[in-house]
Amino acid sequence: MMEQYASATVVSAACNYIMERPEKFTHTYRTYVKLREHGALELRFWHSNAIDSTWDTGLVARGGDLGGKWRIEAAYVADGGVVPDGSVEASSQVRVTFDGGSRTRSVAPGEKFWSDPVKVDLPEGHLLAFTWTISTEAGGKTVPYNTEQMLVTAFDAPGSCADAAGAEGFAPSENLLVLPALIASAKPVQQRLVFLGDSITQGVRTRRDGYEYWVARIADGLGSDYAVWNLGSGWARAYDAAADGAWLNKAKLVQVPGVKTQIVLALGVNDIDIGARTSEELLADLTTIISVLRQNDPSAEIILFTVPPFNFSEEREQVWRRVNDQIRSASLPGVDRVFDMAARLSQPAPLEHRLCQEFMSSADDPHPNGAAGKVVADAFLAWYFGER
């Protein structure tokens, strides 16, 4: 399937949390995303009912845990217009079906599945609105989703109202991105890039609907002949991917024989921080990820980023320095190229473990802002196309 389809947006829908309610529910979710191309499109939606990466200490959501049982009662795509206000353009909704025409679909724990193809015609500058109604038959842990800061506008409403064109009953969603794992478009591409990373890759702390994080800017610079799938997930760790579960399986989905694929690994901040990993443990996890990807597709190209500065101190600073020294030495087996992301964002030595002040998203938050996204993207594109 993936040899015919490519990611159509730079928005990450990686799952780092799970709905947990005492009772069964029926709820509708509407999300507005900017696609990389417009006009007549054939789309398909792929989903994985599992948690990709660990949230916080893993008490509620741990990478690799399976989602529960739930059901898609209805799903639609529509022209979301220019301004995402909870409504969609009149008469633009197209039903999304599954398994050869079914309007509903029951989803089992850990299940992976595609929708049927759906054709839309999206005017230039307009957003795609994806709306689906999800129900459960019992309480407990059910639907995985992303609970980070919203990078796109979304709305949700109680009950079954996926077919509603208006905004009545919908309220703005916060920390609640409920989307299929992949929005894919039928088109040939020159190259596929997968970005596997944490909140910095996802774009957390950049402007909502701004698409100013570095993956989005890199995609703009590459152009639509390069497919970009953003698998950035807030609070993700390398050990989540090294476990070879749902998250890494998404990267492996794109590794189609005969299709040129590059996988970019930008991990380590959360391993050093909340994960409290040693440099040896983090480097071992990165080596495992690379080895698994290599075994799955020996022709894939692996690009490894240095760990960006995150204002670490004491032992965490020393771990950060040791890991980056190893990455820069190109000593990790299976890595084709190394891009020094840290060098683009760091303060001058000896404070290179600290993020430049102008790149801070706030006075005390070292998540890189949109300006940092531009610096990283510009440097990456120059390196990618010429300075290799």
N, C-alpha and C positions, 0 to 999 in steps of 0.2 A: 504493500500500500504506500509506504513512504517514498518509494521511487517515483511516484506520480504526484506527490503532494509536498508542500513546503510550508513552514510556519509563516502565517500572514500578518503577525503583529509582534512588537517587541515587549508587550506586556507579559510579565511573568504571572502564571497562575499556580505556581508551586504551592503545595499544601503544607502548612506548618502547625495546624490546629485542627480540632474536630468538634462538631456540634455535640453537646451533651445536655439533654433536657430530660426532665422527669416524666414527661408524657409524650405521646405521639403528636405529630404536627403536620400541617400542610402550609407551605410558605412559598412565595414567589420572589425571584431575584432577577433584577434587570441591570445589566452592566454595559457601559459605553466604552468602546475601544477604537483607537485609530488604527486602521489597516495600512499596510505599506503600499498598497495599490488600490485603485478605484476603478469604476466601470463595471462591466459584466464579469462576474466572478463565480466560480464553482468552489464551494467551501465544504469541508467535512470537519467534524469535531471528534477528537479522541479524548478519552478520559481514563484515569486510573484511580480506583477507589481505595486509596491508601494515603498515609501521611508520609510526606517526603523527608522532612527534617525535624529535628527536635526543637521544641519551644521551651525556652527557659531551662529549668532543670529536668524537664521531661515528665513531670508529675501528671500532666493532662495529655500531652502529645509527644510521642517519641518517634523518631524517624524509623520507618519500616512497619509501624503498626498499621493494621488494616482498618478500613472504614467499616461501618456497619451495614445493615440491610436498609435500603431505601428505594424509592421509586420516582422516576421521572413521569409526571402526570401530563406534561405538555412542554414543548420547547419551540421557540420562534426566533428567527433573525429578522431584523428590520432596519430601515434607514432611520438612524437616530438623530438626524439633522446635524446642525452645526453646533448648537448649544445643548448639552445634556441636561434636560429639565425633568426627566421622569417619563416623558411621553415619547412616542415615535411618530414618524410621518404617516399620515392617513393612508390606508390601503397599501402600505409597504411591507406588511408582515408576511413572512413565508414560514410555513410550519417546517420544523426539523423532525424527521422520522428516523426510525432505527430498524435494523434487521429486515430490510426490504419493505418498509412501508408502515411499520407499527408506530402509532402516535404516542405510545407509552413504552416504558422500559423499566423492568425491575433490575436492581443493581445488587449484586452479591458482594460480600466482603472481599476486598482485594481484586475485584474484577477489572479487566481492561477491555475497552470496546470502542468501536467507531460508530458514528452516526452514518446515515445514508448521505449521499451528495445532495446539496441544496444550492440552487442558483439565485443569486441576488445581483442587483444593479445599483451600485452605490455611487452617487455623484461625487465629484472631486471636492474634497474638504469636508465631507460628511462623515459622521461616526457610524460604526456598526453597533446596533443595539442587540444584545443577546439576552433573551428572557426565558427562564424556565421555572416551572412549578415543581417542587420536590415535596414528597410526602414520606412519612414513616409510619409503621404499624405499631411501634412501641417506643418507649423512652430509652434513655441510655446514650451511648456514643454511636453516632450515625454517619454524618456527612463531613468528610475532611474539607478544609478550606484554608485560605490565607488570612491571618488576623493582624498583619502588619498595617502600618499607616496606608491609607488609600492613595494609590498613585493614579487611579482613574475614578470617574464619577460613577456611582452605582446607587440603586434604590432597591428597597424590598418592601413587601406587603404581605400581610397575613392572608391565607386562603389561596384559592386557585384563580389567578387573574393574568396568566401569561399572555392571553389573547387580547388584553386590553390595550388600546392604542393610547389612551389618555394617562395622565399622571395621578388621577384621583385614587386615594388609598395608599399610594406609595410614599415612603419616607426615605430620606437620604441614609445610606448605609455608612457605617463607620467601623473600621477594623473587621470588615466582613466582605471579602472578595470571594464570591462563589461562582466559579467559571469552570468550563471544561479545561482539562490540562493543556490541550493544544487546539488552536484555531488554525486550520490548514487550508491552503489554497492550491487548486490543481494548476500547476505551472512548472515548466522546466527551469532549472536554475543552474548557474555556473558552479556554485560552491555552497555548501551548507556549513554554518557555524553554530555550535552549541556553546552557550556560556553557562557554566556550572559554578555557582558561587553563593554568597550569603546576601544579607540585606544591602550591601554596597553594590553588588551586581544587580539585585532587584531594583534598586533606585530609591530606597527608603530615605526620607527626609528631603527629597526634591519636590518640586511643586506638583500638586495634583493636576493631571491633564497637561503637564508641561513637557513631558517626554524629553527632559534635559539631563537624565542620567547617562552614564557613559555608554552603556549598551545601546540605548536608543540613538545616541549621536553617532556611534560607530556604524549602526545600520544605515543611517541617513547617508553617511559618507561612502559606504560600500555600494549602495544602490540596490535596486530590486532584483538584480541578477544573482545576488547573494542572499540566501535564506538565513535568517537569524532567529534562533529559538533561545529565549531568555529563561533559564532555569534557576535564577537567583531566588533565594528563600531566606527570609529574615530569621536570624539566630541559627542558621545552618552551620554544621561543622563538617570537616573532612571525614570524621569517623562515621557520620551518617551515610555518606556516599561509599565509603570503604566497605560498609556492610553489604553492599551489592543488593540492595532492596529496590523499593519503588522508585526512588529518586535517580539512582544510577541507571535503572532500567529505562528511564525516559531518554537519557543520553544515548543508550544503546539502541533505542528505537530508530534513531536517525542513521545509525551505522549500517547502511544498506550496501551490499556488495556492488561495486561498480560505480557508486555515487561518491563524489569527492566530499569528504567530511573533515572538518577541523573541530576539535573539542578544546575549548579554553577553560582551564581550571583556575579559579580565583578564590582560593579558600585559605583559612588559617586564623582569621581574627577571632572567631568564637571558640576555636579549639584552644587558643592561648588564653583567652579571657575566661568565660564561664566554664569552658571545658577543662581548664587547668591542665592541659596536656604538656608533656615535656617536648623538647625539640625532637628527640628520638621518636616519640610516639606520633607526633604530627607528620614527620617525614616518612615514617613507615606507612601511615594511612594514605598519604599522597602517592607513595610508591605502589600500594595495593590498588588504588583507583586506576592508576596508569596501566598497571599490569592487566587488570580486568578488561579495560577498554581495548588494550592491544590484543588480547586473546579473542575478543569478540570481533574485531576488525583490524587486522594487521596493517591495512592500508590507510587507516585514519591517522591524521596528523594531530599530535598533542602539543598544545601551547600552554605553558605554565607561567602564571603571573607570580611575582613576588608578593608577599603579604603587605598590604598597605599599612601606613602608620596609623595607630589608633591610640596614641598617647599612653602607651603602657609604661609602667615603672617597675623598678626592682627586678624580681625574678622573671616576671612576664616580659619585661623589656629585653632581658638577656635571651630568653627563648626566641623572641621575635628576631633578634639580631642573628642568632645561630641558624635559624631556619632560612632566613634570607641569604645568608652567606652560602649555605648549601645550594639553594636554588640558583643563585647567580653563578656558582661554579659549574653549573650544568652537569652535576654529578648524579642526578636522579635518572635511573635507567628508564628508557622508553620515551623521554621527552625530546621532541623535535626542536623546539625553540623556546626561549625564555623572554618574556616581556617584563621589564622592570617598572612595574606600576608604582612601587614605593618611591622610586627616585623622582617621579613626577609630582608627588604630593608632599614629600617630606620637607621639614625645615632643614637649613644647612647644618652640617656636622658641628658639634657633637650631638645635636638635637634631632637627628634624622628619624628617631623613633616617634616624633611628634608631627602631627598634621599641620601644614601651614595654616596660620590663623585665618587667612582669607578663604580657605576651603572648608572651614568649620560650618556645620549647618546651624549651630547656635554657639553661644559662648562656652558651653560645657558639653557639647555633643560632637564627637569627632567623626560622625558619619559625613562623608564628603557631600558638598552641596552641588548645585547645578554648574557653578563655575568650575569646580573640580572635574565634573563630568566632561566639560568641554576640553580641559587641558589633557585629560587622559585619552579622550577620543582622538583629538588632533595628533597626539604623540603616537598612539597606536596605529592610526591610519598611515602616517608617514613611515613608520617602522614596517608595517604590513606590506605596503606597496613598493617601498624603495630601500629603506634602511634595514635590510634583513641580513 
